[in-house]
């Protein structure tokens, strides 16, 4: 199992806790802070998927006029987790 606690930047969420198995399948995602409906929804959609699939669909997603978002920060965290 691999785990990361990623400190976010530029978003309402403060950090993301992620666990993935040795095959890079996401087991758990937990956002700390942020808009509960959105972060819980994104976390549930990510669980059970391969890290690469989630990176592909979340990378570069903006939030309003901000250049990043909780999904975009998730992609950054997953890229770091994948390197472990």
Secondary structure, DSSP 8 states (H G I E B T S, - for coil): -EEEEEE-SSSSEEEEEEEE-TTSBEEEEEEEES-HHHHHHHHHHHTTSBHHHHHHHHTT--BTTBS--HHHHHHHHHHHHHH-
